[in-house]
Amino acid sequence: MAHSAPLGLLEQGCPIQVEHDRKRRQFTVRLNGTCQALCRAACVPGDSSLGLLLCHPAPRTPSQRTALQSPLFPCQGCHDRAVLLYEYVGKRIVDLQHTEVPDAYRGRGIAKHLAKAALDFVVEEDLKAHLTCWYIQKYVKENPLPQYLEHLQP
């Protein structure tokens, strides 16, 4: 079951939607719909057969292609989403493991929306959270809300 919640606006009034995929244990923000607003100055026409506008030129070297074929971005041109990954490490304990935002979108508050959605999930489900991800640790320090703090695993 996907959970979508509008959590704010980016440049040009584009909404940020965080989706929760419980089966894959991840929160995602799809960025392809907000590409032009997010990185208008950085966008260049991609050389794909679909004629899409990509936020980076299509990779030219083998190392560039390999970098885009990570588990988070499994195919060329799939760098159009930001993700927060988690795993259950106990019956009622989740490990918030990793947050990834493509370079072209960093510094625009996307990771903050992912962190908030994940911590709200922990609170709503009355879980305990282990914070492996440095960004989530930073987010909690900057937003020490009681409902978050009482759900952190010591």
BATOR-734510 format. One line per field, with one value per residue: residue in one letter; x, y, z of N, C-alpha, C in turn. Coordinates in steps of 0.02 Angstrom, whole numbers, plus 50000, padded with zeros to 5 digits. Layout:
code = (A, ...)
n_east = (X, ...)
n_north = (Y, ...)
n_up = (Z, ...)
ca_east = (X, ...)
ca_north = (Y, ...)
ca_up = (Z, ...)
c_east = (X, ...)
c_north = (Y, ...)
c_up = (Z, ...)
END
This chain:
code = (M, A, H, S, A, P, L, G, L, L, E, Q, G, C, P, I, Q, V, E, H, D, R, K, R, R, Q, F, T, V, R, L, N, G, T, C, Q, A, L, C, R, A, A, C, V, P, G, D, S, S, L, G, L, L, L, C, H, P, A, P, R, T, P, S, Q, R, T, A, L, Q, S, P, L, F, P, C, Q, G, C, H, D, R, A, V, L, L, Y, E, Y, V, G, K, R, I, V, D, L, Q, H, T, E, V, P, D, A, Y, R, G, R, G, I, A, K, H, L, A, K, A, A, L, D, F, V, V, E, E, D, L, K, A, H, L, T, C, W, Y, I, Q, K, Y, V, K, E, N, P, L, P, Q, Y, L, E, H, L, Q, P)
n_east = (50042, 50035, 50078, 50037, 50081, 50061, 50191, 50240, 50304, 50407, 50524, 50444, 50317, 50296, 50230, 50289, 50282, 50282, 50303, 50260, 50320, 50283, 50311, 50434, 50504, 50533, 50539, 50493, 50527, 50470, 50555, 50552, 50440, 50459, 50572, 50606, 50573, 50653, 50789, 50815, 50918, 51018, 50972, 50981, 50951, 50922, 50999, 50911, 50805, 50676, 50669, 50676, 50692, 50831, 50911, 51045, 51174, 51164, 51255, 51424, 51541, 51604, 51618, 51531, 51410, 51403, 51394, 51264, 51196, 51169, 51098, 50999, 50973, 50934, 50945, 51004, 50964, 50873, 50882, 50788, 50726, 50715, 50765, 50727, 50785, 50735, 50739, 50662, 50721, 50687, 50539, 50461, 50547, 50629, 50761, 50820, 50902, 50968, 50978, 50954, 50981, 50978, 51118, 51087, 50974, 51001, 51006, 50884, 50786, 50726, 50769, 50736, 50596, 50581, 50638, 50551, 50431, 50467, 50495, 50371, 50296, 50355, 50311, 50169, 50147, 50187, 50320, 50493, 50642, 50799, 50934, 51030, 51065, 51154, 51095, 50964, 50990, 51042, 50927, 50839, 50909, 50899, 50763, 50698, 50573, 50458, 50379, 50457, 50578, 50540, 50521, 50642, 50768, 50866)
n_north = (49941, 50106, 50260, 50424, 50589, 50760, 50867, 50995, 51136, 51159, 51257, 51363, 51324, 51185, 51035, 50925, 50755, 50624, 50455, 50301, 50143, 50001, 49867, 49865, 49931, 50073, 50251, 50367, 50505, 50560, 50636, 50673, 50743, 50868, 50918, 51029, 51140, 51120, 51116, 51210, 51287, 51192, 51089, 50995, 50947, 50775, 50634, 50530, 50406, 50438, 50573, 50646, 50772, 50781, 50795, 50788, 50775, 50635, 50491, 50477, 50404, 50240, 50234, 50336, 50283, 50168, 50223, 50270, 50152, 50099, 50014, 50104, 50182, 50100, 50095, 50176, 50347, 50336, 50420, 50496, 50503, 50520, 50433, 50351, 50224, 50084, 49953, 49817, 49771, 49703, 49645, 49761, 49861, 49975, 50008, 50153, 50173, 50234, 50380, 50451, 50574, 50632, 50718, 50839, 50884, 50910, 51000, 51063, 51031, 50907, 50786, 50815, 50807, 50671, 50619, 50669, 50605, 50470, 50467, 50508, 50397, 50299, 50347, 50345, 50207, 50162, 50117, 50078, 50165, 50142, 50240, 50234, 50308, 50454, 50575, 50569, 50564, 50693, 50767, 50736, 50793, 50928, 50942, 50911, 50842, 50788, 50673, 50609, 50586, 50499, 50382, 50335, 50213, 50170)
n_up = (50000, 49953, 50024, 50013, 50044, 50037, 50072, 50067, 49973, 49833, 49738, 49618, 49654, 49652, 49711, 49842, 49853, 49961, 49952, 50026, 50023, 50087, 50064, 49996, 50090, 50096, 50079, 49957, 49846, 49699, 49572, 49439, 49392, 49442, 49389, 49301, 49379, 49491, 49451, 49350, 49294, 49284, 49202, 49054, 48884, 48875, 48795, 48762, 48686, 48710, 48716, 48833, 48961, 49053, 49213, 49216, 49095, 48982, 49034, 48981, 48996, 49046, 49187, 49229, 49186, 49265, 49392, 49394, 49399, 49524, 49671, 49711, 49600, 49477, 49335, 49185, 49183, 49285, 49392, 49450, 49572, 49749, 49895, 50052, 50146, 50246, 50370, 50456, 50611, 50719, 50805, 50831, 50795, 50691, 50577, 50521, 50384, 50269, 50170, 50013, 49895, 49731, 49659, 49587, 49650, 49781, 49937, 49937, 50025, 50012, 50072, 50202, 50200, 50174, 50292, 50390, 50352, 50373, 50512, 50562, 50523, 50606, 50731, 50713, 50697, 50817, 50840, 50876, 50836, 50762, 50721, 50592, 50481, 50448, 50412, 50459, 50595, 50611, 50574, 50680, 50786, 50751, 50754, 50884, 50927, 51050, 51022, 50927, 50996, 51100, 51033, 50992, 50985, 51123)
ca_east = (50000, 50075, 50051, 50060, 50063, 50095, 50227, 50268, 50313, 50474, 50524, 50393, 50255, 50289, 50221, 50329, 50242, 50322, 50267, 50286, 50312, 50296, 50340, 50506, 50530, 50565, 50501, 50522, 50501, 50483, 50579, 50547, 50388, 50480, 50639, 50617, 50570, 50707, 50857, 50806, 50983, 51062, 50944, 51001, 50915, 50955, 51001, 50875, 50759, 50611, 50672, 50662, 50737, 50865, 50946, 51116, 51182, 51169, 51324, 51465, 51595, 51582, 51611, 51470, 51353, 51403, 51371, 51191, 51167, 51172, 51033, 50949, 50959, 50953, 50956, 51022, 50908, 50829, 50903, 50733, 50691, 50753, 50739, 50749, 50778, 50733, 50730, 50642, 50776, 50653, 50467, 50435, 50605, 50653, 50825, 50818, 50970, 51003, 50941, 50991, 50950, 51023, 51158, 51054, 50917, 51022, 51002, 50818, 50738, 50693, 50786, 50698, 50529, 50587, 50650, 50488, 50383, 50489, 50486, 50299, 50277, 50377, 50266, 50101, 50145, 50213, 50381, 50556, 50686, 50871, 50953, 51095, 51077, 51179, 51050, 50907, 51016, 51045, 50859, 50812, 50942, 50872, 50690, 50691, 50504, 50449, 50353, 50513, 50628, 50517, 50521, 50710, 50796, 50925)
ca_north = (50000, 50167, 50315, 50487, 50647, 50820, 50892, 51061, 51160, 51178, 51314, 51366, 51297, 51113, 50998, 50867, 50699, 50569, 50392, 50248, 50076, 49957, 49804, 49877, 49966, 50135, 50312, 50397, 50566, 50558, 50702, 50688, 50792, 50934, 50930, 51096, 51189, 51110, 51129, 51243, 51308, 51134, 51040, 50995, 50893, 50710, 50604, 50467, 50398, 50466, 50645, 50674, 50821, 50751, 50845, 50780, 50746, 50563, 50472, 50465, 50357, 50180, 50248, 50374, 50237, 50124, 50261, 50274, 50086, 50077, 49988, 50156, 50207, 50038, 50098, 50242, 50393, 50325, 50462, 50544, 50493, 50521, 50378, 50336, 50152, 50059, 49881, 49794, 49734, 49671, 49645, 49829, 49906, 49987, 50042, 50201, 50157, 50273, 50429, 50469, 50624, 50644, 50779, 50898, 50904, 50919, 51067, 51091, 51010, 50843, 50737, 50834, 50780, 50599, 50606, 50682, 50551, 50408, 50473, 50507, 50326, 50266, 50370, 50320, 50135, 50150, 50078, 50107, 50177, 50147, 50288, 50222, 50362, 50516, 50631, 50562, 50585, 50766, 50792, 50730, 50844, 50993, 50940, 50864, 50837, 50735, 50612, 50575, 50565, 50442, 50323, 50316, 50157, 50195)
ca_up = (50000, 49949, 50064, 49986, 50085, 50016, 50131, 50058, 49905, 49812, 49693, 49566, 49678, 49638, 49774, 49857, 49875, 49987, 49947, 50070, 49997, 50144, 50041, 49982, 50149, 50075, 50065, 49896, 49815, 49627, 49555, 49368, 49381, 49466, 49362, 49275, 49433, 49539, 49427, 49285, 49267, 49273, 49157, 48984, 48850, 48876, 48729, 48763, 48630, 48729, 48712, 48899, 48988, 49111, 49253, 49201, 49028, 48983, 49049, 48922, 49010, 49083, 49259, 49239, 49179, 49323, 49451, 49392, 49403, 49593, 49691, 49717, 49534, 49443, 49263, 49161, 49181, 49341, 49448, 49458, 49636, 49812, 49936, 50120, 50155, 50315, 50380, 50523, 50644, 50774, 50793, 50832, 50788, 50623, 50569, 50467, 50363, 50218, 50131, 49952, 49851, 49676, 49666, 49559, 49692, 49851, 49965, 49923, 50076, 49996, 50125, 50262, 50191, 50183, 50363, 50426, 50336, 50406, 50584, 50574, 50517, 50668, 50784, 50699, 50706, 50884, 50833, 50899, 50779, 50767, 50669, 50561, 50433, 50480, 50399, 50504, 50659, 50608, 50573, 50748, 50828, 50732, 50766, 50941, 50948, 51100, 50992, 50895, 51046, 51140, 50990, 50973, 51023, 51159)
c_east = (50044, 50039, 50080, 50036, 50099, 50127, 50256, 50275, 50385, 50469, 50469, 50327, 50244, 50282, 50270, 50282, 50289, 50278, 50300, 50269, 50332, 50328, 50415, 50541, 50569, 50514, 50534, 50488, 50519, 50499, 50569, 50493, 50408, 50548, 50650, 50616, 50631, 50775, 50855, 50873, 51027, 51035, 50969, 50962, 50955, 50954, 50968, 50826, 50691, 50610, 50657, 50712, 50766, 50902, 51021, 51120, 51184, 51242, 51362, 51518, 51568, 51573, 51549, 51409, 51347, 51376, 51295, 51157, 51175, 51104, 50979, 50927, 50977, 50965, 50973, 50960, 50860, 50851, 50850, 50693, 50741, 50723, 50766, 50733, 50776, 50723, 50702, 50699, 50751, 50579, 50438, 50491, 50624, 50719, 50817, 50890, 51004, 50954, 50984, 50950, 51000, 51056, 51120, 50997, 50937, 51017, 50935, 50764, 50705, 50707, 50748, 50627, 50529, 50595, 50587, 50438, 50402, 50478, 50411, 50271, 50295, 50329, 50196, 50094, 50170, 50272, 50438, 50601, 50758, 50893, 51024, 51113, 51097, 51130, 50989, 50929, 51018, 50975, 50828, 50844, 50914, 50797, 50676, 50620, 50496, 50425, 50408, 50560, 50605, 50513, 50591, 50733, 50859, 50989)
c_north = (50062, 50221, 50379, 50543, 50708, 50853, 50961, 51079, 51175, 51241, 51309, 51334, 51223, 51075, 50939, 50814, 50645, 50507, 50340, 50181, 50028, 49891, 49811, 49912, 50028, 50191, 50343, 50463, 50560, 50629, 50721, 50740, 50862, 50954, 51002, 51147, 51182, 51131, 51159, 51261, 51248, 51086, 51050, 50940, 50828, 50679, 50535, 50465, 50427, 50542, 50678, 50728, 50791, 50805, 50839, 50758, 50670, 50543, 50453, 50412, 50297, 50194, 50290, 50329, 50192, 50160, 50266, 50206, 50057, 50047, 50041, 50183, 50151, 50043, 50169, 50286, 50384, 50364, 50515, 50532, 50499, 50467, 50380, 50262, 50134, 49984, 49869, 49753, 49699, 49675, 49715, 49881, 49912, 50023, 50088, 50205, 50208, 50320, 50449, 50518, 50637, 50713, 50842, 50924, 50918, 50991, 51100, 51065, 50943, 50791, 50752, 50806, 50704, 50582, 50616, 50626, 50486, 50411, 50476, 50436, 50288, 50284, 50340, 50245, 50114, 50102, 50112, 50113, 50178, 50190, 50274, 50281, 50426, 50573, 50628, 50583, 50662, 50796, 50790, 50782, 50914, 50999, 50893, 50861, 50779, 50669, 50574, 50545, 50504, 50377, 50303, 50260, 50183, 50164)
c_up = (50000, 49988, 50035, 50031, 50058, 50077, 50120, 49985, 49892, 49769, 49641, 49588, 49664, 49704, 49780, 49884, 49899, 49985, 49992, 50040, 50053, 50123, 50028, 50040, 50129, 50068, 50003, 49880, 49742, 49605, 49482, 49353, 49401, 49439, 49341, 49330, 49479, 49513, 49357, 49254, 49249, 49221, 49086, 48949, 48854, 48807, 48730, 48704, 48645, 48725, 48779, 48917, 49052, 49148, 49246, 49129, 49034, 48994, 48986, 48934, 49047, 49157, 49274, 49234, 49239, 49384, 49453, 49398, 49473, 49612, 49696, 49649, 49485, 49368, 49243, 49157, 49239, 49402, 49461, 49522, 49693, 49856, 50007, 50130, 50229, 50314, 50450, 50551, 50708, 50761, 50788, 50826, 50715, 50626, 50509, 50441, 50318, 50184, 50072, 49911, 49794, 49682, 49643, 49603, 49765, 49873, 49956, 49971, 50063, 50049, 50189, 50259, 50200, 50256, 50403, 50414, 50372, 50481, 50603, 50569, 50581, 50725, 50774, 50712, 50775, 50883, 50870, 50838, 50800, 50708, 50644, 50515, 50469, 50469, 50446, 50575, 50664, 50611, 50643, 50794, 50814, 50746, 50823, 50969, 50997, 51070, 50954, 50947, 51085, 51099, 50966, 51017, 51057, 51134)
END
